[in-house]
Amino acid sequence: TSEDWMNGFVKGALPQLPLTTLNSVISVCALSVSLFGEPREGGKGVSRISVASSVGLMNLIGCWFGGMPSCHGAGGLAGQYRFGARGGMAIIMLGICKIVLAVCFGQTLDTLIPIFPTSVLGVLLLFAGVELASVGAKRSEE
């Protein structure tokens, strides 16, 4: 109903806007410039327009295929950088691996996810956090 739609918009979409803007656009841009250089000065960092457009397109296209709302997020960028990703090919390979896993294993992954060791996830989060903290420390020194 229209009442349900308005309720979801007010309680779900509106509160998400500041979080999405800060975490998936502004912080991603700041981190990418810190890691890869300012695009206006020949660096490979990303601009706010390109990141915001990318997030918008992901969500506009993904919703028609039953996709969950998604964004880039500075934590993901920091983690990928920490583990060696330095260009677009790393993201393409990650996407291919995810598609292959989904196509080959599908529903089987639902039973495997609960038994995945949380300690591995903890270590990944630790490394992403350390990378974010080190960039923050470098920026505060400037």
Solvent accessible surface area in square Angstrom, and as a share of the most:
residue,aa,sasa,rsa
1,T,130,0.75
2,S,96,0.62
3,E,138,0.62
4,D,94,0.48
5,W,167,0.59
6,M,102,0.46
7,N,74,0.38
8,G,42,0.40
9,F,81,0.34
10,V,74,0.42
11,K,150,0.64
12,G,41,0.40
13,A,44,0.34
14,L,77,0.39
15,P,78,0.49
16,Q,86,0.38
17,L,104,0.52
18,P,78,0.49
19,L,103,0.51
20,T,30,0.18
21,T,64,0.37
22,L,106,0.53
23,N,58,0.30
24,S,0,0.00
25,V,16,0.09
26,I,78,0.39
27,S,37,0.24
28,V,9,0.05
29,C,6,0.04
30,A,42,0.32
31,L,7,0.04
32,S,4,0.02
33,V,35,0.20
34,S,42,0.27
35,L,28,0.14
36,F,60,0.25
37,G,26,0.25
38,E,44,0.20
39,P,48,0.30
40,R,211,0.77
41,E,148,0.66
42,G,71,0.68
43,G,24,0.23
44,K,171,0.72
45,G,7,0.07
46,V,56,0.32
47,S,51,0.33
48,R,159,0.58
49,I,142,0.72
50,S,56,0.36
51,V,7,0.04
52,A,48,0.37
53,S,57,0.37
54,S,39,0.25
55,V,10,0.06
56,G,29,0.28
57,L,103,0.51
58,M,68,0.30
59,N,46,0.24
60,L,119,0.59
61,I,100,0.51
62,G,21,0.20
63,C,75,0.45
64,W,210,0.74
65,F,170,0.71
66,G,68,0.65
67,G,38,0.36
68,M,163,0.73
69,P,111,0.70
70,S,50,0.32
71,C,57,0.34
72,H,78,0.35
73,G,8,0.07
74,A,6,0.05
75,G,31,0.29
76,G,37,0.35
77,L,39,0.19
78,A,0,0.00
79,G,12,0.11
80,Q,58,0.26
81,Y,43,0.16
82,R,112,0.41
83,F,114,0.48
84,G,46,0.45
85,A,21,0.16
86,R,132,0.48
87,G,47,0.45
88,G,51,0.49
89,M,125,0.56
90,A,38,0.30
91,I,88,0.44
92,I,96,0.49
93,M,98,0.44
94,L,73,0.37
95,G,28,0.27
96,I,85,0.43
97,C,69,0.42
98,K,121,0.51
99,I,114,0.58
100,V,78,0.45
101,L,80,0.40
102,A,57,0.44
103,V,120,0.69
104,C,89,0.53
105,F,99,0.41
106,G,36,0.34
107,Q,145,0.64
108,T,71,0.41
109,L,45,0.22
110,D,85,0.44
111,T,95,0.55
112,L,81,0.40
113,I,119,0.60
114,P,105,0.66
115,I,130,0.66
116,F,100,0.42
117,P,70,0.44
118,T,108,0.63
119,S,80,0.51
120,V,63,0.36
121,L,86,0.43
122,G,37,0.36
123,V,73,0.42
124,L,78,0.39
125,L,132,0.66
126,L,112,0.55
127,F,71,0.29
128,A,12,0.10
129,G,37,0.35
130,V,68,0.39
131,E,12,0.05
132,L,67,0.33
133,A,67,0.52
134,S,44,0.28
135,V,9,0.05
136,G,40,0.39
137,A,53,0.41
138,K,110,0.46
139,R,113,0.41
140,S,93,0.60
141,E,143,0.64
142,E,164,0.73
